[in-house]
């Protein structure tokens, strides 16, 4: 009994000693998964490094305004395409008859796909996830590359098309691949229609007279394609089901082609507004055509020496690059257009420098970021990429291109020359 009583007293003492104490549960922290360091939107800049040295591809993080990766490509790169929902890049290298393939988020490895000698690839495009197509200006063919293996498909020598193929457009429904063949400068231009399923060439497009087609675009519904003929200054609407120019009963006027002026050399399709933008440096105009109807109603803007056009995916604005040359010095600027009213809202000057890219058709190539927050301008002459902040339509920064193999008199390397800009999804 004494022992029991002593044990009870001891228990009471312990309870009293614990009064006023605070006991906190032990918590094991749960560390959340860290965000993916990869960037959600990107722009890609292709730059040249002379005819004897490999060019470069620079991926720019849209949200960070930083160069995230840099890949080495071939000699004299001309054009690039973003495929597989942004997972892969293909670059046409005109001087060594190759196509470079790589990831936009990693500089290596770069896969080099060799084309037949003399191909001189100048354009690459696709609307699918199986094959990418290459226009070979040197041997008048179009090559198909299997994306899964990065090998040339049959026929390995390419699909024979017209003289000097310079532009490709595949319809979104994957039924037709159109090729703009510029010709030999004295006429001989043509447009080739290819069946992407079996690589066969369809019969010639009827009811059209070609001089020097330089661009082709496919409407987002796949029912229409549009061909810009620089030599005639006409935009031709094509019925993709029949591969024929629209009839007057369809478009409401005869002929159904629309004049944008001889010398027009660049056309961009804006899927948001269902509109075609055509720049004509010879006439100092930019014309936009309403592609929502077959009438292709035209609105003409007066822009001095326009070169390229970019549109914001949100449909609010269009950006037009232009350049004026005086005494060997090129002064470039960007004209901002309200896409709804067609009025000029502001102009953004670029660096004035000595002209070094006069022969480059993409002297001021442009692209808009997928989130509409930035516009990128490849300033070939200045050796940099101008980044425009669209919130205020002001110059955010000018990002230098990678170093080239050429040097200044003081021994410091000159920058490479940006020749093409494309935005990822």
C-alpha positions as CSV (number, residue, x, y, z in Angstrom):
1,X,0.0,0.0,0.0
2,X,2.9,2.4,0.9
3,X,4.4,1.6,-2.5
4,X,1.2,2.4,-4.4
5,X,0.7,5.6,-2.4
6,X,4.3,6.7,-3.3
7,X,3.8,6.0,-6.9
8,X,0.6,8.1,-7.0
9,X,2.4,11.0,-5.4
10,X,5.2,10.8,-7.9
11,X,2.7,10.8,-10.8
12,X,1.0,13.9,-9.4
13,X,4.3,15.7,-9.1
14,X,5.1,14.9,-12.7
15,X,1.8,16.3,-13.8
16,X,2.3,19.5,-11.9
17,X,5.8,19.9,-13.2
18,X,4.4,19.7,-16.8
19,X,1.8,22.4,-16.2
20,X,2.5,25.6,-18.3
21,X,4.7,23.7,-20.8
22,X,3.8,24.0,-24.5
23,X,4.3,20.9,-26.6
24,X,4.6,21.4,-30.4
25,X,4.2,18.6,-32.9
26,X,7.2,17.8,-34.9
27,X,6.6,18.7,-38.6
28,X,8.6,17.2,-41.4
29,X,8.9,19.8,-44.2
30,X,7.7,18.7,-47.7
31,X,9.8,20.3,-50.4
32,X,7.7,21.1,-53.5
33,X,8.8,20.1,-56.9
34,X,11.0,22.9,-58.4
35,X,9.8,24.5,-61.6
36,X,11.2,23.4,-64.9
37,X,14.2,25.6,-65.7
38,X,13.4,25.5,-69.4
39,X,11.7,28.6,-70.8
40,X,8.1,28.6,-71.9
41,X,8.5,30.8,-75.0
42,X,11.6,31.4,-77.2
43,X,12.8,33.1,-80.3
44,X,15.5,31.8,-82.5
45,X,18.1,33.9,-84.4
46,X,20.1,32.4,-87.2
47,X,23.3,34.3,-88.0
48,X,25.9,34.0,-90.8
49,X,29.7,33.9,-90.4
50,X,30.9,34.4,-93.9
51,X,31.1,31.8,-96.6
52,X,34.0,29.8,-95.0
53,X,33.0,29.6,-91.3
54,X,30.0,27.9,-89.6
55,X,27.1,30.1,-88.6
56,X,25.2,30.1,-85.3
57,X,21.7,29.7,-83.9
58,X,20.9,31.6,-80.7
59,X,17.8,30.7,-78.6
60,X,16.4,33.7,-76.7
61,X,14.3,33.2,-73.6
62,X,11.3,35.5,-74.1
63,X,10.5,36.0,-70.4
64,X,14.1,36.5,-69.4
65,X,15.4,38.5,-72.4
66,X,18.5,36.4,-72.3
67,X,20.4,34.1,-74.8
68,X,19.9,30.7,-73.3
69,X,21.8,28.5,-75.8
70,X,23.8,28.7,-78.9
71,X,24.3,26.0,-81.5
72,X,26.8,25.8,-84.4
73,X,25.1,25.4,-87.8
74,X,26.5,25.1,-91.3
75,X,28.0,27.5,-93.9
76,X,25.8,30.5,-94.9
77,X,22.5,29.5,-93.1
78,X,19.5,31.0,-94.9
79,X,16.3,29.9,-93.2
80,X,15.0,28.0,-90.2
81,X,11.8,26.3,-89.1
82,X,10.5,25.3,-85.6
83,X,8.8,21.9,-85.7
84,X,7.4,19.3,-83.4
85,X,5.6,21.9,-81.2
86,X,8.8,23.7,-80.6
87,X,10.9,20.7,-79.7
88,X,13.2,20.7,-82.8
89,X,14.8,23.2,-85.1
90,X,15.9,22.7,-88.7
91,X,18.3,25.2,-90.5
92,X,19.0,25.3,-94.2
93,X,22.7,26.0,-94.9
94,X,23.1,27.1,-98.4
95,X,26.9,27.0,-98.9
96,X,27.6,23.4,-97.7
97,X,24.4,21.7,-98.9
98,X,23.3,20.7,-95.4
99,X,20.5,21.0,-92.9
100,X,21.2,21.4,-89.2
101,X,18.8,19.9,-86.7
102,X,18.9,20.4,-82.9
103,X,16.9,21.3,-79.8
104,X,16.2,24.9,-79.1
105,X,17.0,24.5,-75.4
106,X,20.3,22.7,-75.8
107,X,23.2,23.7,-77.9
108,X,24.3,20.1,-78.6
109,X,24.1,17.7,-80.2
110,X,23.6,19.2,-83.6
111,X,22.6,16.6,-86.3
112,X,23.9,17.5,-89.8
113,X,21.9,16.1,-92.7
114,X,23.8,16.1,-96.0
115,X,21.9,16.9,-99.2
116,X,23.1,16.1,-102.7
117,X,26.0,18.3,-103.9
118,X,24.8,21.5,-105.4
119,X,21.5,21.6,-103.6
120,X,22.0,25.1,-102.1
121,X,19.1,24.8,-99.7
122,X,17.3,28.1,-99.1
123,X,14.1,27.4,-97.3
124,X,12.7,24.8,-94.8
125,X,9.1,24.3,-93.7
126,X,6.4,21.9,-92.6
127,X,3.0,21.7,-91.1
128,X,3.3,18.2,-89.8
129,X,5.2,16.1,-87.2
130,X,6.5,13.4,-89.6
131,X,8.5,15.2,-92.3
132,X,10.2,18.5,-92.9
133,X,10.7,19.8,-96.4
134,X,13.6,21.7,-97.9
135,X,13.6,23.9,-101.0
136,X,16.9,23.4,-102.9
137,X,17.5,26.4,-105.1
138,X,20.7,25.0,-106.6
139,X,19.3,21.8,-108.2
140,X,15.6,22.7,-108.5
141,X,14.3,20.1,-106.1
142,X,12.5,19.7,-102.8
143,X,13.9,17.3,-100.2
144,X,11.9,15.5,-97.5
145,X,13.5,14.6,-94.2
146,X,12.0,12.2,-91.7
147,X,12.0,14.0,-88.3
148,X,12.2,10.8,-86.2
149,X,15.5,9.7,-87.7
150,X,16.7,12.9,-89.5
151,X,17.4,11.0,-92.7
152,X,16.5,11.9,-96.3
153,X,13.4,10.2,-97.6
154,X,13.0,8.8,-101.1
155,X,13.8,10.0,-103.6
156,X,17.1,11.0,-101.9
157,X,18.0,13.2,-104.9
158,X,14.8,15.2,-104.2
159,X,11.5,15.9,-105.8
160,X,11.9,17.7,-109.1
161,X,10.1,21.1,-109.2
162,X,10.6,24.4,-111.1
163,X,13.6,26.7,-111.5
164,X,14.9,28.2,-108.3
165,X,12.5,27.1,-105.6
166,X,12.6,29.7,-102.9
167,X,9.5,29.2,-100.7
168,X,7.3,26.4,-99.3
169,X,3.9,26.2,-97.7
170,X,2.1,23.0,-96.6
171,X,-1.6,23.3,-96.0
172,X,-2.7,22.7,-92.3
173,X,-4.8,19.7,-93.5
174,X,-1.5,18.1,-94.9
175,X,-3.1,17.6,-98.3
176,X,-0.8,19.9,-100.4
177,X,2.7,21.2,-100.4
178,X,3.1,24.3,-102.6
179,X,6.5,25.5,-103.9
180,X,7.2,29.0,-105.3
181,X,9.8,28.7,-108.1
182,X,11.2,32.1,-108.8
183,X,12.6,31.2,-112.2
184,X,15.9,32.3,-113.8
185,X,15.4,36.1,-113.8
186,X,14.1,36.2,-117.4
187,X,10.8,34.5,-116.6
188,X,10.4,30.8,-116.2
189,X,8.7,31.1,-112.8
190,X,6.2,28.5,-111.7
191,X,4.3,27.0,-108.8
192,X,4.5,23.3,-108.0
193,X,1.9,21.4,-106.1
194,X,3.1,18.2,-104.3
195,X,1.1,15.5,-102.6
196,X,2.8,15.1,-99.2
197,X,1.5,11.5,-98.8
198,X,3.3,9.9,-101.6
199,X,5.6,12.8,-102.8
200,X,4.0,12.8,-106.2
201,X,3.8,16.1,-108.2
202,X,0.3,17.2,-109.0
203,X,-0.8,18.6,-112.4
204,X,0.2,22.2,-113.0
205,X,-2.0,24.9,-111.5
206,X,-4.4,26.1,-114.1
207,X,-5.6,29.6,-115.1
208,X,-2.4,31.4,-113.9
209,X,0.4,33.1,-115.7
210,X,3.6,33.1,-113.6
211,X,6.6,35.4,-114.0
212,X,8.6,35.1,-110.7
213,X,6.7,33.7,-107.7
214,X,8.6,34.4,-104.5
215,X,6.2,33.5,-101.7
216,X,3.3,31.2,-101.0
217,X,1.0,31.0,-97.9
218,X,-1.7,28.5,-96.9
219,X,-4.9,29.7,-95.2
220,X,-5.6,28.2,-91.8
221,X,-8.6,26.2,-93.0
222,X,-6.5,24.6,-95.8
223,X,-9.0,25.5,-98.5
224,X,-7.0,28.4,-100.0
225,X,-3.4,29.1,-100.9
226,X,-2.0,32.4,-102.0
227,X,1.0,33.0,-104.3
228,X,2.9,36.3,-104.5
229,X,4.4,36.9,-107.9
230,X,7.1,39.5,-107.7
231,X,7.5,39.9,-111.5
232,X,3.8,40.6,-112.1
233,X,3.0,42.2,-108.8
234,X,0.0,40.0,-108.3
235,X,-1.3,37.8,-105.5
236,X,-3.1,34.7,-106.9
237,X,-5.7,32.9,-104.8
238,X,-5.6,29.1,-105.3
239,X,-8.4,26.6,-104.6
240,X,-6.4,23.8,-103.0
241,X,-9.0,21.2,-103.8
242,X,-8.7,21.7,-107.5
243,X,-5.3,23.4,-107.7
244,X,-6.7,26.1,-109.9
245,X,-7.0,29.9,-109.6
246,X,-10.4,31.0,-108.3
247,X,-13.1,31.8,-110.8
248,X,-14.6,35.3,-111.1
249,X,-17.9,33.9,-109.7
250,X,-16.0,32.9,-106.6
251,X,-14.0,36.2,-106.0
252,X,-16.4,38.7,-107.6
253,X,-14.0,40.2,-110.0
254,X,-12.1,39.2,-113.2
255,X,-9.3,38.1,-112.9
256,X,-9.3,36.9,-109.3
257,X,-5.6,38.0,-108.8
258,X,-5.1,41.2,-106.8
259,X,-2.4,43.7,-107.6
260,X,0.1,44.7,-104.9
261,X,2.7,46.3,-107.3
262,X,5.6,44.9,-109.3
263,X,8.5,44.3,-107.0
264,X,6.5,43.1,-104.0
265,X,8.8,40.4,-102.5
266,X,7.5,39.4,-99.0
267,X,4.2,38.0,-97.9
268,X,3.0,37.0,-94.4
269,X,-0.2,35.3,-93.4
270,X,-1.8,36.4,-90.2
271,X,-4.0,33.6,-89.0
272,X,-5.5,35.6,-86.1
273,X,-7.0,38.2,-88.4
274,X,-7.1,35.9,-91.5
275,X,-5.1,38.5,-93.4
276,X,-2.2,38.7,-95.8
277,X,0.5,41.3,-95.5
278,X,2.6,42.1,-98.6
279,X,5.6,44.4,-98.6
280,X,6.8,46.2,-101.7
281,X,10.1,48.1,-101.4
282,X,9.9,49.2,-105.1
283,X,6.6,51.0,-104.5
284,X,7.2,51.9,-100.8
285,X,4.0,50.2,-99.8
286,X,2.6,47.5,-97.5
287,X,-0.7,46.0,-98.6
288,X,-2.9,43.9,-96.4
289,X,-5.5,41.7,-98.0
290,X,-8.6,40.4,-96.2
291,X,-8.4,36.6,-96.7
292,X,-11.7,35.9,-94.9
293,X,-13.4,36.3,-98.2
294,X,-12.3,35.4,-101.8
295,X,-12.6,39.1,-102.8
296,X,-9.3,39.7,-101.0
297,X,-10.1,43.4,-100.3
298,X,-6.9,45.4,-100.2
299,X,-5.8,48.2,-97.9
300,X,-2.6,50.0,-98.8
301,X,-0.1,51.6,-96.3
302,X,2.6,54.0,-97.4
303,X,5.9,52.8,-95.8
304,X,9.3,53.7,-97.2
305,X,11.3,50.7,-98.3
306,X,9.5,48.0,-96.3
307,X,11.3,44.8,-95.9
308,X,9.6,42.4,-93.4
309,X,6.4,42.2,-91.4
310,X,5.6,40.6,-88.0
311,X,2.2,40.4,-86.4
312,X,1.3,39.9,-82.7
313,X,-0.6,36.6,-82.1
314,X,-3.1,38.6,-80.0
315,X,-4.1,40.5,-83.2
316,X,-3.6,44.0,-81.9
317,X,-0.6,45.2,-83.9
318,X,1.6,44.7,-86.9
319,X,5.3,45.6,-87.1
320,X,7.0,46.6,-90.3
321,X,10.8,46.8,-90.7
322,X,12.2,49.2,-93.2
323,X,15.6,50.6,-94.2
324,X,16.9,53.6,-96.0
325,X,20.5,53.7,-97.4
326,X,22.4,57.0,-97.8
327,X,26.1,57.0,-98.7
328,X,26.6,53.4,-97.7
329,X,25.0,53.9,-94.3
330,X,21.7,52.1,-93.6
331,X,19.1,53.7,-91.3
332,X,16.5,51.2,-90.2
333,X,13.3,51.5,-88.2
334,X,10.2,49.7,-87.2
335,X,6.8,51.1,-87.9
336,X,4.0,49.9,-85.6
337,X,0.5,49.6,-87.1
338,X,-2.8,49.3,-85.2
339,X,-4.1,46.1,-86.9
340,X,-7.7,47.1,-86.4
341,X,-7.6,50.5,-87.9
342,X,-4.5,50.3,-90.1
343,X,-3.1,53.5,-88.6
344,X,0.5,54.1,-87.6
345,X,0.9,54.3,-83.8
346,X,4.6,54.9,-83.5
347,X,8.0,54.3,-85.1
348,X,11.0,52.8,-83.4
349,X,14.5,53.7,-84.7
350,X,17.2,51.1,-85.0
351,X,21.0,51.6,-85.0
352,X,22.4,53.4,-88.1
353,X,25.4,51.5,-89.4
354,X,27.4,50.8,-92.5
355,X,25.5,48.5,-94.8
356,X,27.0,45.0,-95.0
357,X,23.9,42.9,-95.8
358,X,22.7,44.5,-99.0
359,X,22.4,41.2,-100.8
360,X,20.6,39.4,-98.0
361,X,16.8,39.1,-98.6
362,X,16.2,38.8,-94.9
363,X,18.2,41.9,-93.9
364,X,15.7,42.9,-91.2
365,X,13.9,39.6,-90.5
366,X,11.3,39.8,-87.8
367,X,9.2,37.5,-85.5
368,X,6.7,38.1,-82.7
369,X,6.8,36.0,-79.5
370,X,4.0,33.6,-78.9
371,X,2.8,35.5,-75.9
372,X,2.8,38.8,-77.9
373,X,5.1,40.4,-75.3
374,X,8.1,40.9,-77.6
375,X,9.1,41.5,-81.2
376,X,12.5,40.5,-82.4
377,X,14.4,42.1,-85.3
378,X,17.5,40.6,-86.8
379,X,19.6,43.7,-87.6
380,X,22.0,42.1,-90.1
381,X,24.0,45.2,-90.7
382,X,24.5,46.1,-87.1
383,X,25.2,42.5,-86.0
384,X,22.6,42.4,-83.3
385,X,19.0,41.5,-82.5
386,X,16.7,44.3,-81.5
387,X,14.2,43.3,-78.8
388,X,11.0,45.4,-78.7
389,X,8.8,45.4,-75.7
390,X,5.3,45.5,-77.0
391,X,3.7,46.8,-73.8
392,X,5.2,50.2,-74.5
393,X,6.4,49.6,-78.1
394,X,9.9,50.7,-77.1
395,X,13.3,49.3,-77.7
396,X,14.2,47.1,-74.7
397,X,17.7,46.1,-75.7
398,X,19.9,45.2,-78.7
399,X,21.5,41.8,-78.1
400,X,24.8,41.3,-79.9
401,X,25.2,38.4,-82.2
402,X,27.8,35.7,-81.6
403,X,31.4,36.6,-82.4
404,X,32.4,36.0,-86.0
405,X,35.7,35.0,-87.7
406,X,36.3,38.6,-88.9
407,X,38.1,41.2,-86.8
408,X,38.1,44.9,-86.3
409,X,41.3,46.9,-86.9
410,X,42.0,46.8,-83.2
411,X,41.9,43.0,-83.2
412,X,38.5,42.5,-81.5
413,X,36.1,40.1,-83.3
414,X,33.2,41.5,-85.3
415,X,29.7,40.1,-84.6
416,X,28.1,37.6,-86.9
417,X,25.2,38.9,-89.1
418,X,21.7,37.8,-88.1
419,X,19.9,36.7,-91.2
420,X,16.7,35.1,-90.0
421,X,14.5,35.2,-87.0
422,X,11.7,32.8,-86.0
423,X,9.6,32.4,-82.9
424,X,8.7,29.2,-81.1
425,X,5.3,28.2,-79.8
